[in-house]
């Protein structure tokens, strides 16, 4: 089987997993439909939902800012931050298209059309991909350590040390690739290793903040849906980070659809109960989609002037 056939097979596997996840959530939700309606009508749920969307809007701005920083570290100095935010907002919505990579491809194509070489874009995308997974894993460990008993904290410390070693190895790999001959042939310039290392470190710290803030929105929903004053923030943070990783690495699942909901509802069941866990997963999908749509819509309001001049007349007039 060739490379194209292998990629196609992985995409179909991802789509199958996405469908299985959706069916699993539906199978769990149907017998609980009465309980779900009661939980949804609970006090503070709508307020928590709106606040969570606001939190995720901030998270989108953080992601866009980090990507812009990575581009500059990799040698792409063409974009101002305002233009970077606009381009990210215009393309991030494409993650809901089949394939789960169209937002990466869309950003690459849009930046290429504005004169940025392949090499810095590819290096930035690689750093973004690796940095997100590394940061999500770190936040999952943070959540696990917060929810662990005293006897388990030594194990958590050891896991954190191992994760740090893996992260340093990943960082070294990402820093070395932009210095290869292939990178230069694709249009990349000579990069200073210390600059790349510093930029990558800042990006990973930013991604940790991104996941901690995103976890707050999940905690808001879970506490609003729990009727007994539940405050297991560590467990929720762990469930959020793990479910995000599973959805992110599943090929073919648009925005991790199905996979993320199945994982999140399953991990939260022990803490919240069946009905609140399923509803939290479904509402959390509504939060992320709502925030992404608002972020995308907002990009048409604050389109940079240089981009307005590049738009056709009909688009500038909003037709």
C-alpha positions, 0 to 999 in steps of 0.5 A: 500500500502506497503513502496515499493509500495509507493516509486514506486508510488512517482517515477512514479509521479516524472517521470510524472512531468518530462515528463510534464515539457519537453512537456511544454518547447517543447510546448513553444519553438516550436512557438518561434523557429525563435526567439530562433535561433536569440537569440542563434546567439546573441553576447556573447552567446557562450562565456557566455555558456563556462564561465557558464560551467567553473563556474559550474565545480568550483561548483562541486568541492565545493560540493565534498569538503563540502561532504568530510567535512561532512563525517569527522564531522560524524566520517569517517576519512578514506578518504583524500580530493583528494580521496573524490573529485575523488569519488564524481566526479565518482558518481555525474554523476549518478543523470541523471539516473532515480530515482534522487537518484542514485548519493546519493546511488552510493556515499554511496555504493562506500564509504562502499566498502572502509570501511566507516560505514553506520552511518556516510554516512547516517548522511552526506547524511541527512546533505547534503540533508537538507543543500542544500534545506535550502541554496537554500531557503536562496538564493531564499530569497536573490534574492527576496529581491534584486528584491523587491521594498522598500515597500517589504523589510520589508516583506523580512526581516520577511521572512528571520527571519522565514527562519533562525528559520526554519534553526536553527530547521533543524540544531538542528534535524540534529545534534541530529540524529547522537547521537541516538542509531540507529546511533551507531548500524549502526557503528557510533561513539560518536560525539561531538555536538559542532563539528557537529554543527560547521561542519554543519554551515560551510557546509550550508555556503558552500552551500550558496556559491555554489548557489550564484556561480551557480546563477552567471552562470544563470545570465551570460546566461540571460544577454547574451540572453537579447538584452536590457542590462537586469540586473535583477540579483535578479530575476534571482537568485530567479528563479534559486534557486526556480527551483533548489529546485523543480527539486531536490525534485521531485522523479524520475526526473533524475537531475530534468529534465523537472521540472527545465526547466519548472520552470526556463523558466516560472519564467524568462519570465516576465524579459527576454521575452518568447524566451530568457527565454526558451532558457536560461532554455535549455542552462542552462541544457546544462551548468549543464550537460556539467560541470558534464560530464567534472567533471566525465571525469576529475576524470579519469585524477587525479585518486588517486594512492591508487585508481589506485592500486585497479583498474583492470589492464585493467582499469589502462591501460585505456582499 
